[in-house]
Amino acid sequence: MVTIPLVENLIKTEKRSQIVKDDKYFLCMDSDCPASYFNIKGVPVFRVEDLKVTLWYKKGVSKQIACYCNNITFEQVREQVKAGKKIWKEIVGAYRPMPMCNCAKLNPIGSCCTPVFYEIVNEELNKLGKEPVSQEFIDKFGCC
């Protein structure tokens, strides 16, 4: 379940009037489904095109975002891993001098990007023939 403030923040202005304050919203994680958020009854309420951001896992998205707080794409993460970086702060810091963290308001899932972010890091490390980062590493350096 995601919070109403998150939905309000990510939905385009012209769709905000459709938010029902006492409803409960969930992010549609089906990559083929055109819905972004659905309600507790399972009814799609908002579509992907109703969002101000893209959902990284939906098929055909033009921009896969790895860190919504700093608008860092999958490709930017890969570039920095190729350059020898693997810590969130170093990767994001290459693009943002003052990385910010507000996942509860900016990430469509309403929580930290760490799992997705480090999945990309590890995929690139594997491509480069390097050892992926461990869960202990992620727990230590995570994000934010």
C-alpha positions as CSV (number, residue, x, y, z in Angstrom):
1,M,0.0,0.0,0.0
2,V,1.2,3.5,-0.8
3,T,0.3,6.8,0.9
4,I,-2.2,9.3,-0.4
5,P,0.5,12.1,-0.2
6,L,2.7,9.9,-2.5
7,V,-0.1,9.4,-5.0
8,E,-0.9,13.2,-4.9
9,N,2.7,14.0,-5.5
10,L,3.2,11.7,-8.5
11,I,-0.1,12.1,-10.2
12,K,-0.4,14.8,-12.9
13,T,-2.2,17.9,-11.6
14,E,-5.2,17.4,-13.8
15,K,-5.8,14.0,-12.3
16,R,-5.5,14.9,-8.6
17,S,-9.2,15.6,-8.2
18,Q,-9.8,11.9,-8.8
19,I,-7.9,10.9,-5.7
20,V,-10.3,9.6,-3.0
21,K,-8.8,10.6,0.4
22,D,-10.2,7.7,2.3
23,D,-9.3,5.0,-0.3
24,K,-6.3,2.8,-0.2
25,Y,-3.9,2.7,-3.1
26,F,-1.5,0.1,-4.4
27,L,1.1,0.3,-7.1
28,C,0.5,-2.1,-10.0
29,M,3.7,-4.1,-10.4
30,D,2.5,-6.0,-13.6
31,S,4.9,-4.8,-16.3
32,D,2.2,-5.4,-19.0
33,C,-0.6,-3.6,-17.2
34,P,-1.4,0.0,-18.2
35,A,-2.5,0.8,-14.6
36,S,-0.1,2.6,-12.3
37,Y,-2.2,2.7,-9.1
38,F,-5.3,0.7,-8.2
39,N,-7.5,0.8,-5.2
40,I,-8.4,-1.7,-2.4
41,K,-11.1,-3.2,-4.6
42,G,-8.5,-4.0,-7.2
43,V,-9.9,-1.4,-9.6
44,P,-7.3,0.5,-11.7
45,V,-7.7,4.1,-10.7
46,F,-4.8,5.7,-12.5
47,R,-2.9,4.7,-15.6
48,V,0.8,4.9,-16.3
49,E,0.3,8.1,-18.4
50,D,-1.4,9.8,-15.4
51,L,2.0,9.9,-13.6
52,K,4.5,12.6,-13.7
53,V,7.3,10.0,-13.7
54,T,7.9,6.7,-15.5
55,L,7.7,3.4,-13.8
56,W,11.0,1.7,-14.3
57,Y,9.6,-1.8,-14.7
58,K,6.8,-1.1,-17.2
59,K,7.4,-2.4,-20.7
60,G,8.3,0.3,-23.3
61,V,9.2,3.1,-20.9
62,S,11.5,5.7,-22.4
63,K,13.4,6.4,-19.2
64,Q,14.1,3.8,-16.5
65,I,14.8,5.7,-13.2
66,A,16.9,4.0,-10.6
67,C,16.8,6.8,-8.1
68,Y,13.7,8.9,-8.1
69,C,14.9,11.4,-5.5
70,N,17.8,12.5,-7.7
71,N,16.4,11.5,-11.1
72,I,19.2,9.1,-11.8
73,T,18.6,6.6,-14.7
74,F,19.6,3.0,-15.1
75,E,22.1,4.1,-17.7
76,Q,23.7,6.7,-15.5
77,V,24.2,4.0,-12.8
78,R,25.8,1.7,-15.4
79,E,28.1,4.5,-16.6
80,Q,29.4,5.1,-13.1
81,V,29.9,1.4,-12.3
82,K,32.0,1.2,-15.5
83,A,34.0,4.2,-14.1
84,G,34.7,2.1,-11.0
85,K,32.0,3.3,-8.6
86,K,29.6,1.1,-6.7
87,I,28.4,3.1,-3.7
88,W,25.1,5.0,-4.0
89,K,26.5,8.2,-2.7
90,E,29.4,8.1,-5.2
91,I,27.2,7.2,-8.2
92,V,24.5,9.8,-7.4
93,G,27.2,12.3,-6.4
94,A,28.6,12.1,-9.9
95,Y,25.4,13.8,-11.1
96,R,24.1,15.7,-8.1
97,P,26.5,17.7,-5.9
98,M,24.0,17.5,-3.0
99,P,22.1,14.2,-3.3
100,M,18.7,14.3,-1.7
101,C,16.6,11.6,-0.1
102,N,12.8,11.7,0.0
103,C,11.8,8.3,-1.1
104,A,8.5,8.3,0.6
105,K,7.4,11.2,-1.5
106,L,9.3,10.7,-4.8
107,N,9.6,6.9,-5.4
108,P,6.4,5.4,-6.8
109,I,6.7,2.4,-4.4
110,G,6.9,4.8,-1.5
111,S,10.1,3.4,-0.1
112,C,13.9,3.4,-0.7
113,C,15.3,2.5,-4.1
114,T,18.2,0.5,-2.7
115,P,17.0,-3.0,-4.0
116,V,16.5,-1.8,-7.6
117,F,19.6,0.5,-7.5
118,Y,22.0,-2.2,-6.4
119,E,20.4,-4.8,-8.7
120,I,21.6,-2.5,-11.5
121,V,25.0,-2.1,-9.9
122,N,25.4,-5.9,-9.6
123,E,24.2,-6.5,-13.2
124,E,26.8,-4.1,-14.5
125,L,29.5,-5.5,-12.2
126,N,28.7,-9.0,-13.5
127,K,28.9,-7.8,-17.2
128,L,32.3,-6.4,-16.3
129,G,33.4,-9.7,-14.8
130,K,33.7,-8.2,-11.4
131,E,32.3,-9.5,-8.1
132,P,28.9,-8.2,-7.2
133,V,28.3,-6.3,-4.0
134,S,27.1,-8.3,-1.1
135,Q,24.0,-7.7,1.1
136,E,26.4,-6.6,3.8
137,F,27.9,-4.0,1.5
138,I,24.4,-2.8,0.5
139,D,23.3,-2.7,4.2
140,K,26.4,-0.6,5.0
141,F,26.4,1.8,2.0
142,G,22.7,1.5,0.9
143,C,21.3,4.8,-0.2
144,C,20.3,8.1,1.4
